[in-house]
C-alpha cells in the first residue's frame, strides 16, 4: 500500500510539473544567423534557465511562423504570446512607431539610444492600449544604400527599382523618384536574384544575411538612421505568469537589450569587412549625396511631426534636449 501511495504521489507531482510548464512561440522575421535572432535565442535560454524550465520559448526565425508584417497582429490577437517586430513597419498605424525611421534624425548609436529612451514611454503607453507590453528593443547597425551602380547624388537614383520594407523607405522612394517595391527580409535574396529590386537602404547586417553581394556590388555608408527591432508580449499572456516567472522574463529582457545594443555596434564594422571580402565595394557617399539625403530627411521629419501631433512634438523636443545636453563639454571642476 505504501509503495502504491508513493507511486501515486510521484505521478501527481510529475503531472503537476508538466501542467505548470508554459510554452510560448516567438515569431521573428530574420534569419537564424542574424544577430537579432541569436539574441532572441539567448533570451529564451536565459528564461528557461531562470525558471527551471517553467517557461519555454521557441524562436521561429525567418518569418517561418508569421510574415514580418503579421507578427504584431498575431501577438495583439493572442495567436502568438510574444514576437519580434521592426517598429518602423507600423508607422502608418501610428506615427510614434516610426520615429527611428526618419533619415538623419539619429545617426549614431549614442543618438539612437537617446531616441530609444525618449520613445519608450510613448511605446509603453501605445502598446498598452493595444493589449501588449514592450519587453526590449535593439537597434540595427546604421543604414546605407545598396545600389547596382555608382551614384553621386539623389538624381542618380531616379527610376531605380527600390525595396520598400516600411512606410519610411517607401516615402524615400517617392521623394527621390525611385520605383518602390514592397519586399520583406525573408524574400529579399530572391527579389535581388530575379531583378525585382536593384537598390535599397538597410544595414550591413541585412546585406550580408541576404547575400546582396551576389547581385549588387556597391554599398554607400550613409549612416542615415538606426531602426529598432522590438520584442513585444501579449499582456494577458504575461499577466498569466506567476510573479517569479514575470521577474525572470523582465530580467532576461533587460539583459537582452544591453547585450543586443553592444553586439549591434560591435558587428557594424565586422559586417562591412565581411561584405568587402565578398566583393562588395563599401563607398563613402559624396557631400552632394549626403546633402540631398539630409534634405529628404528634413522633409520627412516635418511630415512626421505633423502626423504625430503633440506626442511627436514632445518626443522630438525631448530628444533634441537630450542630444544638446550630451554634446556639451563636461563642466570644469
FIMIDREN-656284 format. One record per residue (C-alpha): residue number from 1; x, y, z; residue in one letter. Coordinates in pm, whole numbers, plus 50000, padded with zeros to 5 digits. Each point is the difference from the previous one (the first is absolute). Example, Ala and Ser with C-alpha at 12.3 -4.5 7.8 and 13.67 -1.06 7.14 Angstrom:
residues 2
num 1&x 51230&y 49550&z 50780&residu a .
num 2&x 50137&y 50344&z 49934&residu s .
***
This chain:
residues 333
num 1&x 50000&y 50000&z 50000&residu x .
num 2&x 50280&y 50239&z 50091&residu x .
num 3&x 50173&y 49927&z 49669&residu x .
num 4&x 49680&y 50066&z 49804&residu x .
num 5&x 49945&y 50323&z 50191&residu x .
num 6&x 50351&y 50119&z 49920&residu x .
num 7&x 49957&y 49915&z 49632&residu x .
num 8&x 49670&y 50188&z 49995&residu x .
num 9&x 50157&y 50300&z 50176&residu x .
num 10&x 50292&y 50002&z 49751&residu x .
num 11&x 49759&y 49985&z 49707&residu x .
num 12&x 49796&y 50292&z 50130&residu x .
num 13&x 50314&y 50204&z 50062&residu x .
num 14&x 50134&y 49925&z 49651&residu x .
num 15&x 49665&y 50085&z 49844&residu x .
num 16&x 49994&y 50326&z 50193&residu x .
num 17&x 50347&y 50087&z 49870&residu x .
num 18&x 49894&y 49933&z 49642&residu x .
num 19&x 49680&y 50199&z 50042&residu x .
num 20&x 50192&y 50290&z 50160&residu x .
num 21&x 50228&y 50037&z 49699&residu x .
num 22&x 49909&y 50278&z 49758&residu x .
num 23&x 50111&y 49992&z 49637&residu x .
num 24&x 50019&y 50311&z 49785&residu x .
num 25&x 50073&y 50032&z 49628&residu x .
num 26&x 50200&y 50308&z 49903&residu x .
num 27&x 49973&y 50087&z 49628&residu x .
num 28&x 50287&y 50202&z 49852&residu x .
num 29&x 50050&y 50130&z 49647&residu x .
num 30&x 50375&y 49958&z 49959&residu x .
num 31&x 50240&y 49714&z 49933&residu x .
num 32&x 50111&y 49775&z 50285&residu x .
num 33&x 50357&y 50121&z 49946&residu x .
num 34&x 49905&y 50369&z 50034&residu x .
num 35&x 50127&y 50159&z 50322&residu x .
num 36&x 49647&y 50105&z 50099&residu x .
num 37&x 49879&y 49640&z 49976&residu x .
num 38&x 50304&y 49869&z 50185&residu x .
num 39&x 49922&y 50251&z 50274&residu x .
num 40&x 49642&y 49871&z 50015&residu x .
num 41&x 50128&y 49643&z 50031&residu x .
num 42&x 50220&y 50104&z 50294&residu x .
num 43&x 49705&y 50188&z 50153&residu x .
num 44&x 49790&y 49682&z 49983&residu x .
num 45&x 50282&y 49791&z 50147&residu x .
num 46&x 50045&y 50246&z 50288&residu x .
num 47&x 49630&y 49976&z 50085&residu x .
num 48&x 50004&y 49621&z 49979&residu x .
num 49&x 50292&y 49990&z 50244&residu x .
num 50&x 49863&y 50264&z 50238&residu x .
num 51&x 49659&y 49831&z 50024&residu x .
num 52&x 50135&y 49642&z 50013&residu x .
num 53&x 49810&y 49923&z 49681&residu x .
num 54&x 49670&y 50143&z 50124&residu x .
num 55&x 49985&y 50232&z 49696&residu x .
num 56&x 50126&y 49863&z 49669&residu x .
num 57&x 50030&y 50239&z 49706&residu x .
num 58&x 50056&y 49868&z 49647&residu x .
num 59&x 50140&y 50252&z 49751&residu x .
num 60&x 49865&y 49961&z 49643&residu x .
num 61&x 50247&y 50182&z 49772&residu x .
num 62&x 49978&y 50126&z 49642&residu x .
num 63&x 49625&y 50073&z 50003&residu x .
num 64&x 49931&y 49627&z 50018&residu x .
num 65&x 49702&y 50037&z 50236&residu x .
num 66&x 49863&y 50341&z 49898&residu x .
num 67&x 50113&y 50249&z 49735&residu x .
num 68&x 50176&y 50312&z 50128&residu x .
num 69&x 49696&y 50222&z 49962&residu x .
num 70&x 49773&y 49741&z 50168&residu x .
num 71&x 50193&y 49952&z 50325&residu x .
num 72&x 49867&y 50303&z 50188&residu x .
num 73&x 49640&y 49908&z 49921&residu x .
num 74&x 50068&y 49641&z 50104&residu x .
num 75&x 50130&y 50113&z 50339&residu x .
num 76&x 49721&y 50251&z 50045&residu x .
num 77&x 49737&y 49737&z 49919&residu x .
num 78&x 50159&y 49728&z 50213&residu x .
num 79&x 50094&y 49762&z 49715&residu x .
num 80&x 50359&y 50045&z 50118&residu x .
num 81&x 50064&y 50106&z 50360&residu x .
num 82&x 50325&y 50175&z 49913&residu x .
num 83&x 50175&y 50119&z 49683&residu x .
num 84&x 50267&y 50223&z 49848&residu x .
num 85&x 49905&y 50288&z 49769&residu x .
num 86&x 50173&y 50281&z 49815&residu x .
num 87&x 49835&y 50305&z 50158&residu x .
num 88&x 50025&y 50220&z 49689&residu x .
num 89&x 49784&y 49751&z 49809&residu x .
num 90&x 49695&y 50126&z 50191&residu x .
num 91&x 50032&y 50375&z 49947&residu x .
num 92&x 49682&y 50009&z 49792&residu x .
num 93&x 49811&y 49854&z 50297&residu x .
num 94&x 50142&y 50263&z 50234&residu x .
num 95&x 50282&y 50247&z 49918&residu x .
num 96&x 50160&y 49945&z 50343&residu x .
num 97&x 50115&y 49656&z 49884&residu x .
num 98&x 50203&y 50161&z 49722&residu x .
num 99&x 50217&y 50253&z 50184&residu x .
num 100&x 50316&y 49797&z 49948&residu x .
num 101&x 49939&y 49975&z 49625&residu x .
num 102&x 50043&y 50372&z 49931&residu x .
num 103&x 50321&y 50052&z 49800&residu x .
num 104&x 50275&y 50197&z 50174&residu x .
num 105&x 49805&y 50059&z 50322&residu x .
num 106&x 50220&y 49760&z 50201&residu x .
num 107&x 50303&y 49873&z 49810&residu x .
num 108&x 50231&y 49860&z 50268&residu x .
num 109&x 49955&y 49728&z 50261&residu x .
num 110&x 50011&y 50263&z 50277&residu x .
num 111&x 49732&y 50214&z 49833&residu x .
num 112&x 49794&y 49694&z 49915&residu x .
num 113&x 50008&y 49886&z 50364&residu x .
num 114&x 49891&y 50346&z 50113&residu x .
num 115&x 49713&y 49988&z 49752&residu x .
num 116&x 49906&y 49651&z 50123&residu x .
num 117&x 49994&y 50121&z 50362&residu x .
num 118&x 49780&y 50296&z 49906&residu x .
num 119&x 49772&y 49783&z 49784&residu x .
num 120&x 49951&y 49722&z 50259&residu x .
num 121&x 49728&y 50155&z 50220&residu x .
num 122&x 49797&y 50084&z 49691&residu x .
num 123&x 50036&y 49643&z 49872&residu x .
num 124&x 49910&y 49861&z 50344&residu x .
num 125&x 49681&y 50205&z 50001&residu x .
num 126&x 49912&y 49926&z 49637&residu x .
num 127&x 50061&y 49626&z 50023&residu x .
num 128&x 49814&y 49991&z 50332&residu x .
num 129&x 49685&y 50133&z 49833&residu x .
num 130&x 50030&y 49712&z 49753&residu x .
num 131&x 50033&y 49731&z 50267&residu x .
num 132&x 50377&y 49960&z 49968&residu x .
num 133&x 50317&y 50077&z 50191&residu x .
num 134&x 50346&y 50104&z 49875&residu x .
num 135&x 50271&y 49772&z 50138&residu x .
num 136&x 50308&y 50136&z 49825&residu x .
num 137&x 50125&y 50164&z 49680&residu x .
num 138&x 50333&y 49973&z 49817&residu x .
num 139&x 50134&y 50219&z 49718&residu x .
num 140&x 50119&y 49878&z 49664&residu x .
num 141&x 50336&y 50133&z 49877&residu x .
num 142&x 49984&y 50332&z 49811&residu x .
num 143&x 49819&y 49993&z 49666&residu x .
num 144&x 50175&y 50042&z 49665&residu x .
num 145&x 49905&y 49973&z 49634&residu x .
num 146&x 50044&y 49678&z 49803&residu x .
num 147&x 50001&y 50083&z 49631&residu x .
num 148&x 50105&y 49835&z 49676&residu x .
num 149&x 50199&y 50301&z 49872&residu x .
num 150&x 50212&y 50285&z 50132&residu x .
num 151&x 49798&y 50302&z 50110&residu x .
num 152&x 50102&y 50356&z 50087&residu x .
num 153&x 49663&y 50156&z 50073&residu x .
num 154&x 49634&y 49916&z 50046&residu x .
num 155&x 49946&y 50082&z 49631&residu x .
num 156&x 50202&y 49689&z 49914&residu x .
num 157&x 49741&y 49784&z 50180&residu x .
num 158&x 49694&y 50105&z 49803&residu x .
num 159&x 49812&y 49712&z 49846&residu x .
num 160&x 50183&y 49727&z 50195&residu x .
num 161&x 49790&y 49707&z 50122&residu x .
num 162&x 50018&y 50068&z 50373&residu x .
num 163&x 49920&y 49761&z 50283&residu x .
num 164&x 49750&y 50159&z 50238&residu x .
num 165&x 49962&y 49804&z 50324&residu x .
num 166&x 49839&y 50273&z 50211&residu x .
num 167&x 49793&y 50317&z 49950&residu x .
num 168&x 50320&y 50206&z 50042&residu x .
num 169&x 50194&y 49816&z 49731&residu x .
num 170&x 49697&y 50025&z 49773&residu x .
num 171&x 49992&y 50376&z 50061&residu x .
num 172&x 50371&y 50026&z 49916&residu x .
num 173&x 49933&y 49829&z 49667&residu x .
num 174&x 49727&y 50252&z 49927&residu x .
num 175&x 50222&y 50298&z 50084&residu x .
num 176&x 50302&y 49883&z 49799&residu x .
num 177&x 49799&y 49883&z 49699&residu x .
num 178&x 50070&y 49628&z 50038&residu x .
num 179&x 49747&y 49720&z 49937&residu x .
num 180&x 49897&y 49849&z 50338&residu x .
num 181&x 49951&y 49624&z 50022&residu x .
num 182&x 49881&y 49850&z 50330&residu x .
num 183&x 50237&y 49718&z 50094&residu x .
num 184&x 50047&y 49852&z 50348&residu x .
num 185&x 50336&y 49870&z 50124&residu x .
num 186&x 49916&y 49631&z 49947&residu x .
num 187&x 49923&y 50070&z 49632&residu x .
num 188&x 50292&y 50232&z 49928&residu x .
num 189&x 50254&y 49750&z 49864&residu x .
num 190&x 49762&y 49874&z 49735&residu x .
num 191&x 49885&y 50352&z 49910&residu x .
num 192&x 50360&y 50105&z 49941&residu x .
num 193&x 50086&y 49688&z 49801&residu x .
num 194&x 49700&y 50046&z 49771&residu x .
num 195&x 50044&y 50375&z 49955&residu x .
num 196&x 49675&y 50091&z 50176&residu x .
num 197&x 50206&y 50252&z 50199&residu x .
num 198&x 50335&y 50158&z 49918&residu x .
num 199&x 50051&y 50238&z 50290&residu x .
num 200&x 49898&y 50048&z 50361&residu x .
num 201&x 50104&y 50155&z 50330&residu x .
num 202&x 50094&y 49775&z 50286&residu x .
num 203&x 50284&y 49901&z 50230&residu x .
num 204&x 50310&y 49795&z 49930&residu x .
num 205&x 49828&y 49722&z 50193&residu x .
num 206&x 49713&y 49967&z 49753&residu x .
num 207&x 50234&y 50018&z 49702&residu x .
num 208&x 50211&y 49720&z 50140&residu x .
num 209&x 49712&y 49777&z 50111&residu x .
num 210&x 49819&y 50035&z 49666&residu x .
num 211&x 50319&y 49952&z 49795&residu x .
num 212&x 49933&y 50329&z 49827&residu x .
num 213&x 50363&y 49994&z 49885&residu x .
num 214&x 49904&y 49732&z 49747&residu x .
num 215&x 49777&y 50249&z 49815&residu x .
num 216&x 50116&y 50348&z 50098&residu x .
num 217&x 50358&y 50124&z 50030&residu x .
num 218&x 49970&y 50344&z 50163&residu x .
num 219&x 49901&y 50100&z 50354&residu x .
num 220&x 50011&y 50369&z 50093&residu x .
num 221&x 50066&y 50041&z 50371&residu x .
num 222&x 49759&y 50290&z 50056&residu x .
num 223&x 49929&y 49919&z 50368&residu x .
num 224&x 49655&y 50146&z 49947&residu x .
num 225&x 49811&y 49850&z 50296&residu x .
num 226&x 49994&y 49701&z 50237&residu x .
num 227&x 49657&y 49831&z 50007&residu x .
num 228&x 49914&y 49775&z 50292&residu x .
num 229&x 49860&y 49651&z 50039&residu x .
num 230&x 49770&y 49972&z 50301&residu x .
num 231&x 49889&y 49692&z 50191&residu x .
num 232&x 49638&y 50036&z 50104&residu x .
num 233&x 49785&y 49772&z 50214&residu x .
num 234&x 49625&y 49950&z 50026&residu x .
num 235&x 49903&y 50156&z 50333&residu x .
num 236&x 49750&y 49727&z 50091&residu x .
num 237&x 50265&y 49735&z 49937&residu x .
num 238&x 50253&y 50191&z 50210&residu x .
num 239&x 49752&y 50066&z 50281&residu x .
num 240&x 49915&y 49628&z 50010&residu x .
num 241&x 50358&y 49920&z 50109&residu x .
num 242&x 50077&y 49978&z 50371&residu x .
num 243&x 50198&y 50283&z 50158&residu x .
num 244&x 50336&y 49821&z 49999&residu x .
num 245&x 49967&y 49908&z 49631&residu x .
num 246&x 49902&y 50357&z 49911&residu x .
num 247&x 50310&y 50122&z 50182&residu x .
num 248&x 50216&y 49750&z 49810&residu x .
num 249&x 49857&y 50121&z 49667&residu x .
num 250&x 50063&y 50365&z 50085&residu x .
num 251&x 50355&y 49927&z 50120&residu x .
num 252&x 50079&y 49800&z 49683&residu x .
num 253&x 49848&y 50280&z 49789&residu x .
num 254&x 50220&y 50265&z 50164&residu x .
num 255&x 50306&y 49781&z 49946&residu x .
num 256&x 49902&y 49937&z 49636&residu x .
num 257&x 49962&y 50372&z 49934&residu x .
num 258&x 50344&y 50082&z 50145&residu x .
num 259&x 50160&y 49707&z 49819&residu x .
num 260&x 49823&y 50073&z 49671&residu x .
num 261&x 50110&y 50362&z 49978&residu x .
num 262&x 50357&y 49900&z 50081&residu x .
num 263&x 50004&y 49726&z 49736&residu x .
num 264&x 49841&y 50226&z 49739&residu x .
num 265&x 50272&y 50262&z 50043&residu x .
num 266&x 50278&y 49741&z 50009&residu x .
num 267&x 49876&y 49826&z 49686&residu x .
num 268&x 49954&y 50319&z 49801&residu x .
num 269&x 50365&y 50008&z 49890&residu x .
num 270&x 50009&y 49619&z 49970&residu x .
num 271&x 49717&y 50008&z 49745&residu x .
num 272&x 50180&y 50262&z 49792&residu x .
num 273&x 50314&y 49788&z 49996&residu x .
num 274&x 49804&y 49684&z 49917&residu x .
num 275&x 49820&y 50172&z 49712&residu x .
num 276&x 50333&y 50126&z 49866&residu x .
num 277&x 50140&y 49647&z 50011&residu x .
num 278&x 49699&y 49886&z 49796&residu x .
num 279&x 50082&y 50252&z 49728&residu x .
num 280&x 49779&y 50291&z 50096&residu x .
num 281&x 50143&y 50351&z 49979&residu x .
num 282&x 49935&y 50203&z 50316&residu x .
num 283&x 49966&y 50356&z 49874&residu x .
num 284&x 50032&y 50333&z 50179&residu x .
num 285&x 49704&y 50211&z 49884&residu x .
num 286&x 50076&y 50327&z 49827&residu x .
num 287&x 49917&y 50327&z 50180&residu x .
num 288&x 49731&y 50059&z 49737&residu x .
num 289&x 49836&y 49663&z 50066&residu x .
num 290&x 50001&y 50062&z 50377&residu x .
num 291&x 49858&y 50351&z 49952&residu x .
num 292&x 49723&y 49864&z 49775&residu x .
num 293&x 49913&y 49725&z 50250&residu x .
num 294&x 49997&y 50243&z 50293&residu x .
num 295&x 49753&y 50210&z 49805&residu x .
num 296&x 49783&y 49691&z 49960&residu x .
num 297&x 50033&y 49940&z 50374&residu x .
num 298&x 49895&y 50356&z 50084&residu x .
num 299&x 49687&y 49966&z 49786&residu x .
num 300&x 49916&y 49668&z 50165&residu x .
num 301&x 50053&y 50137&z 50351&residu x .
num 302&x 49764&y 50290&z 49932&residu x .
num 303&x 49737&y 49764&z 49859&residu x .
num 304&x 50044&y 49760&z 50294&residu x .
num 305&x 49958&y 50275&z 50258&residu x .
num 306&x 49676&y 50113&z 49836&residu x .
num 307&x 49863&y 49644&z 50011&residu x .
num 308&x 50129&y 49921&z 50350&residu x .
num 309&x 49841&y 50306&z 50159&residu x .
num 310&x 50078&y 50121&z 50355&residu x .
num 311&x 50156&y 49668&z 50108&residu x .
num 312&x 50233&y 50002&z 49701&residu x .
num 313&x 50094&y 50362&z 50063&residu x .
num 314&x 50072&y 49925&z 50365&residu x .
num 315&x 50209&y 49697&z 49903&residu x .
num 316&x 50217&y 50195&z 49755&residu x .
num 317&x 50039&y 50288&z 50247&residu x .
num 318&x 50114&y 49758&z 50271&residu x .
num 319&x 50240&y 49829&z 49761&residu x .
num 320&x 50152&y 50330&z 49886&residu x .
num 321&x 50038&y 50109&z 50361&residu x .
num 322&x 50172&y 49672&z 50094&residu x .
num 323&x 50229&y 50023&z 49697&residu x .
num 324&x 50093&y 50361&z 50078&residu x .
num 325&x 50078&y 49909&z 50361&residu x .
num 326&x 50221&y 49712&z 49888&residu x .
num 327&x 50187&y 50226&z 49759&residu x .
num 328&x 50096&y 50251&z 50269&residu x .
num 329&x 50359&y 49962&z 50124&residu x .
num 330&x 50028&y 49882&z 50357&residu x .
num 331&x 50011&y 50291&z 50242&residu x .
num 332&x 50339&y 50072&z 50150&residu x .
num 333&x 50035&y 49902&z 50362&residu x .
***
